[in-house]
């Protein structure tokens, strides 16, 4: 008999913890690859608590339970998680260590799954709880899996070959570069657990994780250019075997841990501290290998797109721009009638994207946000939160698609008639636009990092005494993850990963400043940009700038032209001229007429 209530699931977990002789267990949203999005089989936190957000964790002891989320999910966690079962904790004000110290007696043993946490995470928590007499214990297996009777199996989707013409570089060439890196750093091999790194290195893709076209697998790459791919045998096709060639040995994913513990005695292995979980390090150590934590050598190479990847991305953006423009025209007609809600709007946008046979998936769950929901930057609509889009209001839509050549991500904020937006709405939108323009127009010397550019996007909001609480830009993959490191544009304070990463020509990032008025409305303008070299007369050294890649009209009704400089007006007009140039071959009839109207000079 399956346990249907979260109360029964929590009780079953506690019985399992008692059986194992531990006093508690920590449940993250994660998989063995520390993926941002995880398959259904790894949705342990959602199964136990009901929480469907993308970031957070829970901790359960024999007598207490708590769920920890950040400010993005303050409302959602209370809607989805029973407060009688779990205390609500807000990160970073509330800490796991602090909570454990409150509810646990000295001598408590708290278990964690070593295949779901990194070495750095364990060290950081241990440092805080051990002085309080609490010990972290790696579990032999996940106790939730022992009580989750109807747990889904991992995806059985086939691994597929990614066309080398689109990849722009052969897997052999990429593996040779990794081999050179290993030799330079004095290592025999590197373990690559990040799914998008595996996909990039071997030029393969899959359908095992929502919105990210990767296949569940690991790679161990060696200093002689060879590699082992650990993947479920039923995912492997003859085409994949031919593509990988003799230098890549295919082994069962289930044999990965045993291989780590038996095949690398006396060897030096590189592990990425952000992606290699404790279980990998433990297995290597048990087998007599030594390991050193260094950034996966595919990370930076993957972020710098080659000419073929850049061309594929431009094609994807043109396809996507046509679909989003069709949707915005439809929305302009239908939403003022009062019959469109957040879910139906998202479904209609997806339908317009699906008119393109090349679309394989969305690149993330669409943020379809009306009225006060638009003030939640990471809002995710579902059947419980869904509301109608009110006439005479702001609507924000953040969405993207996976196309044969690239991954897209775009946000547009639009006014839903009738009537006109308030002066404050137009002021805030225009300040967001001014910051967006300044970042898009930035020219900077080689060696500049994203954290040094962030202020360009915020300066006009700061002048009005307002700000936004998210980063300004994230990296984007090439038919891979919509959030890709190591580059990032954000405030350098607060430990934001990637803000100190130097920007290189070929990197793709988002440009997405915003403004959010709690409970009322939100604004964000997002295009993707490509870092490119810039030639400047008399320049001393190497300089870079951004090429804008996303082409969809901006909502003129939310722009206060009097707040724009002549240069900013010229930028908007030039941008809209590019929108017409890119979309003209892809739109006809009323859709094209709408784009012409919306992109007329300011």
ABEGO torsion letter per residue (X at the ends): XBBABAAAAAAAAAAAAAAAGBABBBBBBBBAAGBABBBAAABAAAAAAGBABABEBBBBBAABBBBBBBAAAAAAAAAABBAAABBBBBOAABBAAAAAAAABBBGBBBBBBAAABBAAAAAAAAAAAAAAGBBBBBBABBAAAAABAABBBBBABBBBBBBAAAAGBBAAAAAAAAAAAAAAAGBABBBBABAAAAAAAAGBBBAABBGBBBBBBBBBBBAAGBBBBBBBAAABBAAAAAAAEAABBBBBAAAAAAAAAAAABGBBBBBBAAABBAAAAAAAAAAGBBBBBBBBAAAAAAABBBAAAAAAAAAAAAAAAAAAAAAAAAAAAAAAAGABBAAAAAAAAAAAAAABAABABBABBBBBBBEAAAABAABBBBAAABBBBBBGBBBBBBBBBBBAABBBBBBBBBBBOBEBBBAAAAAAAAAAAAAAAAAAABBBBBGBBAAAAAAAAAAAAAAAGBBBABBABBBBBBGBBABBOABBBBBABGGBBGAABBBBBGBBBBBBBBBBBBGABBBBBBBBBBBBBBBBBGBBEBBBBBBBABBBBBBAAABBAAABBAAAAAAAAAAAAAAAAAAAAABBEAAAAAAAAAABBX
